[in-house]
């Protein structure tokens, strides 16, 4: 499991913090953050898998 900070995830996927939090709040399939006290971290593998599923789903629709 590769754990990343919010900033790292945003840089990797080139999205804003608000987009990341919106996805985690509004999309039930999006991986939820991990909480370590006040620190928020994300499982990078889970997020990558989510994006791959989204990409695969959008290709099927086209």
PyMOL Python script that loads the backbone (N, CA, C, O; Angstrom):
from pymol import cmd

cmd.read_pdbstr("""\
ATOM      1  N   UNK A   1       0.854  -1.170   0.000  1.00  0.00           N
ATOM      2  CA  UNK A   1       0.000   0.000   0.000  1.00  0.00           C
ATOM      3  C   UNK A   1       0.900   1.233   0.000  1.00  0.00           C
ATOM      4  O   UNK A   1       1.744   1.396   0.881  1.00  0.00           O
ATOM      5  N   UNK A   2       0.715   2.086  -0.983  1.00  0.00           N
ATOM      6  CA  UNK A   2       1.500   3.319  -1.064  1.00  0.00           C
ATOM      7  C   UNK A   2       0.621   4.476  -0.622  1.00  0.00           C
ATOM      8  O   UNK A   2      -0.378   4.781  -1.272  1.00  0.00           O
ATOM      9  N   UNK A   3       0.979   5.112   0.462  1.00  0.00           N
ATOM     10  CA  UNK A   3       0.192   6.180   1.062  1.00  0.00           C
ATOM     11  C   UNK A   3       0.755   7.524   0.627  1.00  0.00           C
ATOM     12  O   UNK A   3       1.965   7.743   0.681  1.00  0.00           O
ATOM     13  N   UNK A   4      -0.127   8.426   0.193  1.00  0.00           N
ATOM     14  CA  UNK A   4       0.285   9.744  -0.281  1.00  0.00           C
ATOM     15  C   UNK A   4      -0.499  10.829   0.449  1.00  0.00           C
ATOM     16  O   UNK A   4      -1.603  10.592   0.940  1.00  0.00           O
ATOM     17  N   UNK A   5       0.083  12.011   0.513  1.00  0.00           N
ATOM     18  CA  UNK A   5      -0.626  13.153   1.073  1.00  0.00           C
ATOM     19  C   UNK A   5      -1.610  13.691   0.038  1.00  0.00           C
ATOM     20  O   UNK A   5      -1.553  13.321  -1.135  1.00  0.00           O
ATOM     21  N   UNK A   6      -2.498  14.551   0.473  1.00  0.00           N
ATOM     22  CA  UNK A   6      -3.451  15.185  -0.438  1.00  0.00           C
ATOM     23  C   UNK A   6      -2.708  15.936  -1.533  1.00  0.00           C
ATOM     24  O   UNK A   6      -3.063  15.832  -2.707  1.00  0.00           O
ATOM     25  N   UNK A   7      -1.694  16.681  -1.165  1.00  0.00           N
ATOM     26  CA  UNK A   7      -0.916  17.451  -2.133  1.00  0.00           C
ATOM     27  C   UNK A   7      -0.268  16.532  -3.173  1.00  0.00           C
ATOM     28  O   UNK A   7      -0.287  16.839  -4.365  1.00  0.00           O
ATOM     29  N   UNK A   8       0.294  15.428  -2.737  1.00  0.00           N
ATOM     30  CA  UNK A   8       0.937  14.499  -3.669  1.00  0.00           C
ATOM     31  C   UNK A   8      -0.069  13.909  -4.653  1.00  0.00           C
ATOM     32  O   UNK A   8       0.211  13.816  -5.848  1.00  0.00           O
ATOM     33  N   UNK A   9      -1.235  13.512  -4.156  1.00  0.00           N
ATOM     34  CA  UNK A   9      -2.269  12.953  -5.035  1.00  0.00           C
ATOM     35  C   UNK A   9      -2.708  13.994  -6.057  1.00  0.00           C
ATOM     36  O   UNK A   9      -2.876  13.680  -7.235  1.00  0.00           O
ATOM     37  N   UNK A  10      -2.894  15.223  -5.612  1.00  0.00           N
ATOM     38  CA  UNK A  10      -3.300  16.301  -6.526  1.00  0.00           C
ATOM     39  C   UNK A  10      -2.244  16.536  -7.602  1.00  0.00           C
ATOM     40  O   UNK A  10      -2.588  16.756  -8.763  1.00  0.00           O
ATOM     41  N   UNK A  11      -0.989  16.495  -7.239  1.00  0.00           N
ATOM     42  CA  UNK A  11       0.088  16.684  -8.219  1.00  0.00           C
ATOM     43  C   UNK A  11       0.157  15.518  -9.204  1.00  0.00           C
ATOM     44  O   UNK A  11       0.349  15.728 -10.401  1.00  0.00           O
ATOM     45  N   UNK A  12       0.003  14.303  -8.711  1.00  0.00           N
ATOM     46  CA  UNK A  12       0.084  13.124  -9.574  1.00  0.00           C
ATOM     47  C   UNK A  12      -1.023  13.148 -10.622  1.00  0.00           C
ATOM     48  O   UNK A  12      -0.771  12.892 -11.800  1.00  0.00           O
ATOM     49  N   UNK A  13      -2.255  13.456 -10.195  1.00  0.00           N
ATOM     50  CA  UNK A  13      -3.397  13.403 -11.101  1.00  0.00           C
ATOM     51  C   UNK A  13      -3.756  14.760 -11.707  1.00  0.00           C
ATOM     52  O   UNK A  13      -4.696  14.874 -12.493  1.00  0.00           O
ATOM     53  N   UNK A  14      -2.993  15.778 -11.329  1.00  0.00           N
ATOM     54  CA  UNK A  14      -3.195  17.127 -11.861  1.00  0.00           C
ATOM     55  C   UNK A  14      -4.637  17.603 -11.641  1.00  0.00           C
ATOM     56  O   UNK A  14      -5.318  18.052 -12.562  1.00  0.00           O
ATOM     57  N   UNK A  15      -5.067  17.486 -10.386  1.00  0.00           N
ATOM     58  CA  UNK A  15      -6.375  17.960  -9.981  1.00  0.00           C
ATOM     59  C   UNK A  15      -6.209  18.859  -8.764  1.00  0.00           C
ATOM     60  O   UNK A  15      -5.177  18.826  -8.094  1.00  0.00           O
ATOM     61  N   UNK A  16      -7.224  19.656  -8.484  1.00  0.00           N
ATOM     62  CA  UNK A  16      -7.168  20.534  -7.322  1.00  0.00           C
ATOM     63  C   UNK A  16      -7.609  19.777  -6.072  1.00  0.00           C
ATOM     64  O   UNK A  16      -8.200  18.700  -6.151  1.00  0.00           O
ATOM     65  N   UNK A  17      -7.310  20.361  -4.934  1.00  0.00           N
ATOM     66  CA  UNK A  17      -7.729  19.765  -3.662  1.00  0.00           C
ATOM     67  C   UNK A  17      -9.247  19.662  -3.607  1.00  0.00           C
ATOM     68  O   UNK A  17      -9.799  18.661  -3.151  1.00  0.00           O
ATOM     69  N   UNK A  18      -9.914  20.717  -4.081  1.00  0.00           N
ATOM     70  CA  UNK A  18     -11.381  20.710  -4.036  1.00  0.00           C
ATOM     71  C   UNK A  18     -11.955  19.599  -4.912  1.00  0.00           C
ATOM     72  O   UNK A  18     -12.961  18.985  -4.557  1.00  0.00           O
ATOM     73  N   UNK A  19     -11.324  19.339  -6.049  1.00  0.00           N
ATOM     74  CA  UNK A  19     -11.777  18.242  -6.911  1.00  0.00           C
ATOM     75  C   UNK A  19     -11.590  16.907  -6.205  1.00  0.00           C
ATOM     76  O   UNK A  19     -12.477  16.055  -6.251  1.00  0.00           O
ATOM     77  N   UNK A  20     -10.459  16.715  -5.561  1.00  0.00           N
ATOM     78  CA  UNK A  20     -10.191  15.482  -4.839  1.00  0.00           C
ATOM     79  C   UNK A  20     -11.227  15.266  -3.739  1.00  0.00           C
ATOM     80  O   UNK A  20     -11.768  14.168  -3.605  1.00  0.00           O
ATOM     81  N   UNK A  21     -11.504  16.295  -2.957  1.00  0.00           N
ATOM     82  CA  UNK A  21     -12.468  16.161  -1.872  1.00  0.00           C
ATOM     83  C   UNK A  21     -13.891  16.002  -2.408  1.00  0.00           C
ATOM     84  O   UNK A  21     -14.699  15.290  -1.812  1.00  0.00           O
ATOM     85  N   UNK A  22     -14.204  16.658  -3.529  1.00  0.00           N
ATOM     86  CA  UNK A  22     -15.527  16.515  -4.144  1.00  0.00           C
ATOM     87  C   UNK A  22     -15.733  15.074  -4.606  1.00  0.00           C
ATOM     88  O   UNK A  22     -16.798  14.494  -4.394  1.00  0.00           O
ATOM     89  N   UNK A  23     -14.714  14.503  -5.235  1.00  0.00           N
ATOM     90  CA  UNK A  23     -14.804  13.103  -5.668  1.00  0.00           C
ATOM     91  C   UNK A  23     -15.023  12.174  -4.479  1.00  0.00           C
ATOM     92  O   UNK A  23     -15.860  11.273  -4.537  1.00  0.00           O
ATOM     93  N   UNK A  24     -14.280  12.391  -3.411  1.00  0.00           N
ATOM     94  CA  UNK A  24     -14.397  11.502  -2.254  1.00  0.00           C
ATOM     95  C   UNK A  24     -15.753  11.653  -1.564  1.00  0.00           C
ATOM     96  O   UNK A  24     -16.241  10.713  -0.936  1.00  0.00           O
ATOM     97  N   UNK A  25     -16.353  12.822  -1.682  1.00  0.00           N
ATOM     98  CA  UNK A  25     -17.648  13.063  -1.037  1.00  0.00           C
ATOM     99  C   UNK A  25     -18.815  12.615  -1.910  1.00  0.00           C
ATOM    100  O   UNK A  25     -19.784  12.056  -1.398  1.00  0.00           O
ATOM    101  N   UNK A  26     -18.739  12.849  -3.211  1.00  0.00           N
ATOM    102  CA  UNK A  26     -19.893  12.647  -4.092  1.00  0.00           C
ATOM    103  C   UNK A  26     -19.891  11.354  -4.882  1.00  0.00           C
ATOM    104  O   UNK A  26     -20.949  10.929  -5.348  1.00  0.00           O
ATOM    105  N   UNK A  27     -18.760  10.718  -5.051  1.00  0.00           N
ATOM    106  CA  UNK A  27     -18.700   9.488  -5.839  1.00  0.00           C
ATOM    107  C   UNK A  27     -18.497   8.306  -4.900  1.00  0.00           C
ATOM    108  O   UNK A  27     -17.428   8.157  -4.309  1.00  0.00           O
ATOM    109  N   UNK A  28     -19.524   7.461  -4.760  1.00  0.00           N
ATOM    110  CA  UNK A  28     -19.401   6.343  -3.813  1.00  0.00           C
ATOM    111  C   UNK A  28     -18.322   5.327  -4.195  1.00  0.00           C
ATOM    112  O   UNK A  28     -17.880   4.553  -3.346  1.00  0.00           O
ATOM    113  N   UNK A  29     -17.894   5.320  -5.455  1.00  0.00           N
ATOM    114  CA  UNK A  29     -16.848   4.388  -5.886  1.00  0.00           C
ATOM    115  C   UNK A  29     -15.440   4.920  -5.639  1.00  0.00           C
ATOM    116  O   UNK A  29     -14.472   4.165  -5.726  1.00  0.00           O
ATOM    117  N   UNK A  30     -15.317   6.205  -5.333  1.00  0.00           N
ATOM    118  CA  UNK A  30     -14.004   6.798  -5.125  1.00  0.00           C
ATOM    119  C   UNK A  30     -13.463   6.380  -3.758  1.00  0.00           C
ATOM    120  O   UNK A  30     -14.193   6.417  -2.767  1.00  0.00           O
ATOM    121  N   UNK A  31     -12.191   5.983  -3.698  1.00  0.00           N
ATOM    122  CA  UNK A  31     -11.611   5.549  -2.416  1.00  0.00           C
ATOM    123  C   UNK A  31     -11.640   6.671  -1.371  1.00  0.00           C
ATOM    124  O   UNK A  31     -11.355   7.831  -1.669  1.00  0.00           O
ATOM    125  N   UNK A  32     -11.982   6.303  -0.179  1.00  0.00           N
ATOM    126  CA  UNK A  32     -12.041   7.269   0.909  1.00  0.00           C
ATOM    127  C   UNK A  32     -10.656   7.482   1.512  1.00  0.00           C
ATOM    128  O   UNK A  32      -9.813   6.586   1.483  1.00  0.00           O
ATOM    129  N   UNK A  33     -10.429   8.671   2.056  1.00  0.00           N
ATOM    130  CA  UNK A  33      -9.119   8.947   2.659  1.00  0.00           C
ATOM    131  C   UNK A  33      -8.914   8.152   3.941  1.00  0.00           C
ATOM    132  O   UNK A  33      -9.864   7.711   4.587  1.00  0.00           O
ATOM    133  N   UNK A  34      -7.661   7.989   4.279  1.00  0.00           N
ATOM    134  CA  UNK A  34      -7.278   7.348   5.531  1.00  0.00           C
ATOM    135  C   UNK A  34      -6.965   8.459   6.522  1.00  0.00           C
ATOM    136  O   UNK A  34      -6.310   9.439   6.168  1.00  0.00           O
ATOM    137  N   UNK A  35      -7.420   8.317   7.745  1.00  0.00           N
ATOM    138  CA  UNK A  35      -7.196   9.342   8.767  1.00  0.00           C
ATOM    139  C   UNK A  35      -6.239   8.796   9.817  1.00  0.00           C
ATOM    140  O   UNK A  35      -6.470   7.747  10.419  1.00  0.00           O
ATOM    141  N   UNK A  36      -5.167   9.535  10.013  1.00  0.00           N
ATOM    142  CA  UNK A  36      -4.184   9.226  11.055  1.00  0.00           C
ATOM    143  C   UNK A  36      -4.139  10.430  11.977  1.00  0.00           C
ATOM    144  O   UNK A  36      -3.349  11.352  11.775  1.00  0.00           O
ATOM    145  N   UNK A  37      -4.994  10.413  12.989  1.00  0.00           N
ATOM    146  CA  UNK A  37      -5.128  11.594  13.830  1.00  0.00           C
ATOM    147  C   UNK A  37      -5.736  12.700  12.976  1.00  0.00           C
ATOM    148  O   UNK A  37      -6.823  12.535  12.422  1.00  0.00           O
ATOM    149  N   UNK A  38      -5.042  13.815  12.871  1.00  0.00           N
ATOM    150  CA  UNK A  38      -5.517  14.920  12.038  1.00  0.00           C
ATOM    151  C   UNK A  38      -5.003  14.838  10.608  1.00  0.00           C
ATOM    152  O   UNK A  38      -5.453  15.590   9.743  1.00  0.00           O
ATOM    153  N   UNK A  39      -4.076  13.944  10.355  1.00  0.00           N
ATOM    154  CA  UNK A  39      -3.484  13.814   9.025  1.00  0.00           C
ATOM    155  C   UNK A  39      -4.400  12.989   8.119  1.00  0.00           C
ATOM    156  O   UNK A  39      -4.966  11.978   8.533  1.00  0.00           O
ATOM    157  N   UNK A  40      -4.528  13.447   6.876  1.00  0.00           N
ATOM    158  CA  UNK A  40      -5.312  12.739   5.866  1.00  0.00           C
ATOM    159  C   UNK A  40      -4.347  12.209   4.821  1.00  0.00           C
ATOM    160  O   UNK A  40      -3.513  12.943   4.291  1.00  0.00           O
ATOM    161  N   UNK A  41      -4.477  10.922   4.535  1.00  0.00           N
ATOM    162  CA  UNK A  41      -3.629  10.281   3.530  1.00  0.00           C
ATOM    163  C   UNK A  41      -4.523   9.477   2.594  1.00  0.00           C
ATOM    164  O   UNK A  41      -5.665   9.153   2.919  1.00  0.00           O
ATOM    165  N   UNK A  42      -3.970   9.163   1.421  1.00  0.00           N
ATOM    166  CA  UNK A  42      -4.717   8.454   0.392  1.00  0.00           C
ATOM    167  C   UNK A  42      -3.915   7.248  -0.066  1.00  0.00           C
ATOM    168  O   UNK A  42      -2.692   7.311  -0.189  1.00  0.00           O
ATOM    169  N   UNK A  43      -4.615   6.154  -0.317  1.00  0.00           N
ATOM    170  CA  UNK A  43      -3.976   4.953  -0.857  1.00  0.00           C
ATOM    171  C   UNK A  43      -3.868   5.157  -2.372  1.00  0.00           C
ATOM    172  O   UNK A  43      -4.875   5.136  -3.080  1.00  0.00           O
ATOM    173  N   UNK A  44      -2.675   5.349  -2.850  1.00  0.00           N
ATOM    174  CA  UNK A  44      -2.441   5.657  -4.257  1.00  0.00           C
ATOM    175  C   UNK A  44      -2.909   4.528  -5.172  1.00  0.00           C
ATOM    176  O   UNK A  44      -3.456   4.794  -6.242  1.00  0.00           O
ATOM    177  N   UNK A  45      -2.708   3.296  -4.777  1.00  0.00           N
ATOM    178  CA  UNK A  45      -3.120   2.156  -5.597  1.00  0.00           C
ATOM    179  C   UNK A  45      -4.635   2.170  -5.800  1.00  0.00           C
ATOM    180  O   UNK A  45      -5.109   1.941  -6.913  1.00  0.00           O
ATOM    181  N   UNK A  46      -5.395   2.434  -4.741  1.00  0.00           N
ATOM    182  CA  UNK A  46      -6.850   2.477  -4.850  1.00  0.00           C
ATOM    183  C   UNK A  46      -7.308   3.588  -5.794  1.00  0.00           C
ATOM    184  O   UNK A  46      -8.236   3.392  -6.579  1.00  0.00           O
ATOM    185  N   UNK A  47      -6.670   4.740  -5.721  1.00  0.00           N
ATOM    186  CA  UNK A  47      -7.048   5.855  -6.587  1.00  0.00           C
ATOM    187  C   UNK A  47      -6.686   5.552  -8.033  1.00  0.00           C
ATOM    188  O   UNK A  47      -7.456   5.865  -8.941  1.00  0.00           O
ATOM    189  N   UNK A  48      -5.531   4.952  -8.257  1.00  0.00           N
ATOM    190  CA  UNK A  48      -5.139   4.563  -9.625  1.00  0.00           C
ATOM    191  C   UNK A  48      -6.133   3.573 -10.213  1.00  0.00           C
ATOM    192  O   UNK A  48      -6.522   3.690 -11.375  1.00  0.00           O
ATOM    193  N   UNK A  49      -6.539   2.603  -9.413  1.00  0.00           N
ATOM    194  CA  UNK A  49      -7.519   1.622  -9.882  1.00  0.00           C
ATOM    195  C   UNK A  49      -8.844   2.293 -10.213  1.00  0.00           C
ATOM    196  O   UNK A  49      -9.490   1.930 -11.197  1.00  0.00           O
ATOM    197  N   UNK A  50      -9.258   3.262  -9.412  1.00  0.00           N
ATOM    198  CA  UNK A  50     -10.487   4.004  -9.684  1.00  0.00           C
ATOM    199  C   UNK A  50     -10.395   4.702 -11.039  1.00  0.00           C
ATOM    200  O   UNK A  50     -11.313   4.606 -11.853  1.00  0.00           O
ATOM    201  N   UNK A  51      -9.294   5.400 -11.279  1.00  0.00           N
ATOM    202  CA  UNK A  51      -9.128   6.116 -12.548  1.00  0.00           C
ATOM    203  C   UNK A  51      -9.081   5.160 -13.736  1.00  0.00           C
ATOM    204  O   UNK A  51      -9.611   5.475 -14.802  1.00  0.00           O
ATOM    205  N   UNK A  52      -8.462   4.009 -13.568  1.00  0.00           N
ATOM    206  CA  UNK A  52      -8.438   3.019 -14.650  1.00  0.00           C
ATOM    207  C   UNK A  52      -9.842   2.493 -14.944  1.00  0.00           C
ATOM    208  O   UNK A  52     -10.204   2.310 -16.106  1.00  0.00           O
ATOM    209  N   UNK A  53     -10.637   2.249 -13.891  1.00  0.00           N
ATOM    210  CA  UNK A  53     -12.026   1.810 -14.092  1.00  0.00           C
ATOM    211  C   UNK A  53     -12.830   2.884 -14.805  1.00  0.00           C
ATOM    212  O   UNK A  53     -13.626   2.579 -15.693  1.00  0.00           O
ATOM    213  N   UNK A  54     -12.627   4.145 -14.422  1.00  0.00           N
ATOM    214  CA  UNK A  54     -13.345   5.254 -15.051  1.00  0.00           C
ATOM    215  C   UNK A  54     -12.972   5.353 -16.529  1.00  0.00           C
ATOM    216  O   UNK A  54     -13.834   5.539 -17.388  1.00  0.00           O
ATOM    217  N   UNK A  55     -11.709   5.229 -16.802  1.00  0.00           N
ATOM    218  CA  UNK A  55     -11.227   5.315 -18.179  1.00  0.00           C
ATOM    219  C   UNK A  55     -11.798   4.176 -19.013  1.00  0.00           C
ATOM    220  O   UNK A  55     -12.224   4.377 -20.150  1.00  0.00           O
ATOM    221  N   UNK A  56     -11.802   2.969 -18.432  1.00  0.00           N
ATOM    222  CA  UNK A  56     -12.337   1.790 -19.126  1.00  0.00           C
ATOM    223  C   UNK A  56     -13.838   1.956 -19.376  1.00  0.00           C
ATOM    224  O   UNK A  56     -14.331   1.610 -20.450  1.00  0.00           O
ATOM    225  N   UNK A  57     -14.555   2.479 -18.399  1.00  0.00           N
ATOM    226  CA  UNK A  57     -16.002   2.684 -18.517  1.00  0.00           C
ATOM    227  C   UNK A  57     -16.309   3.716 -19.594  1.00  0.00           C
ATOM    228  O   UNK A  57     -17.247   3.539 -20.371  1.00  0.00           O
ATOM    229  N   UNK A  58     -15.528   4.792 -19.648  1.00  0.00           N
ATOM    230  CA  UNK A  58     -15.792   5.839 -20.640  1.00  0.00           C
ATOM    231  C   UNK A  58     -15.495   5.348 -22.054  1.00  0.00           C
ATOM    232  O   UNK A  58     -16.140   5.797 -23.002  1.00  0.00           O
ATOM    233  N   UNK A  59     -14.535   4.437 -22.220  1.00  0.00           N
ATOM    234  CA  UNK A  59     -14.255   3.873 -23.546  1.00  0.00           C
ATOM    235  C   UNK A  59     -15.388   2.976 -24.009  1.00  0.00           C
ATOM    236  O   UNK A  59     -15.690   2.926 -25.201  1.00  0.00           O
ATOM    237  N   UNK A  60     -16.020   2.263 -23.078  1.00  0.00           N
ATOM    238  CA  UNK A  60     -17.142   1.399 -23.435  1.00  0.00           C
ATOM    239  C   UNK A  60     -18.323   2.224 -23.938  1.00  0.00           C
ATOM    240  O   UNK A  60     -19.047   1.789 -24.834  1.00  0.00           O
ATOM    241  N   UNK A  61     -18.520   3.398 -23.372  1.00  0.00           N
ATOM    242  CA  UNK A  61     -19.642   4.255 -23.763  1.00  0.00           C
ATOM    243  C   UNK A  61     -19.449   4.882 -25.138  1.00  0.00           C
ATOM    244  O   UNK A  61     -20.419   5.183 -25.833  1.00  0.00           O
ATOM    245  N   UNK A  62     -18.192   5.077 -25.526  1.00  0.00           N
ATOM    246  CA  UNK A  62     -17.895   5.754 -26.793  1.00  0.00           C
ATOM    247  C   UNK A  62     -18.151   4.879 -27.996  1.00  0.00           C
ATOM    248  O   UNK A  62     -17.946   5.313 -29.130  1.00  0.00           O
TER     249      UNK A  62
END
""", "prot")
cmd.dss("prot")
cmd.show_as("cartoon", "prot")
cmd.util.cbc("prot")
cmd.orient("prot")
